[in-house]
């Protein structure tokens, strides 16, 4: 007889019991007796016995045909050893259960790895294919929604104030002409809407549908029109390749995968908060390289050095007050490889090109935010 405690799984009462083993022609059975009595409370056939997880120094047994929570608990090493010797099936089943759990863990790990691999390899590839099937009008509508999120996030209730709200000003007409010339040899369905906005955060980013935000802090940091034109052409490249929409499709695809894993398809609602994602400009490195190459191609028709992009970002990155939020710097640092590639592309330009801006236009662009600030300060 082995002393133990018994829970019937039907009440909270704990019974002091003793255990015995009934040998039969089959596998036998575990008998549970009230302490001090030969009566049998329960009889559990050996083939139905299962070992339940317990703390060290304790053995818990249950049965597959018993109520949930029904168990006997043995707590001395000698008695535990006697039960294991009497019921070798327990150790065999324990090994089988461990093997089953290991298989489940491996299957889960492989499933997760395959989903991650699918995301890394196929979601971006699918996004680049799907984006061309999205009507431009839809993308413009999505872009308008993202723009609201962007302006609310960066500018609060007041939005992002334009440095120069007059579309017919010399600076805005020069910028619009540059954008049109940059896209002249592409099949882009969008007319760029470039907004130079007042912000202390040095940033420039494109959103779906053709809109580009160029922050005053970044414009004020530009020393030459090469630097301004290089960054602006890079962002126009994102518009030409529809990288913003591609990013949204990819992000929504990630939400779908998460929903599939967790059994909660509301993960797709991640698409409702994409404004913040766009602000961070989390384009892939290949997208950044494509935008770099686009800026270099435009420089073969307009006389500016695409390496000015590298110069501006490298200089801004040295100043923590500026570098804290620059999208190209935060999420996709301007690596040495990109810098070298831009400098090489700068040397490949033909001669005799027209500069993107006249001296008067560049002066108007360079001071457009400063001039507006002066006007605001006047009583």
Secondary structure, 3 states (H helix, E strand, C coil): CEEEEEECCCCCCEEEEEEEEECCCCCCEEEEEECCCCCCCEEEEHHHEEEECCCCCCEEEEECCCCCCCEEEECCHHHHHHHHHHCHHHHHHHHHHHHHHHHHHHHHHHHHHHHHHHHHHHHHHHHHHHHHHCCHHHHHHHHHHHHHHHHHHHHHHHCCCECCCCCCCHHHHHHHHHHHHHCCCCCCCCCCEEEEECCCCCCEEECCCCEEEEEHHHHHHCCCHHHHHHHHHHHHHHHHCCHHHHHHHHHHHHHHHHHHHHCCHHHHHHHHHHHHHHHCCCCCHHHHHHHHHHHHHHCCCECCCCCHHHHHHHHHHCCHHHHCCCHHHHCCCCCHHHHHHHHHHHHCCCCCCECCCCHHHHHHHHCHHHHHHHHHHCC
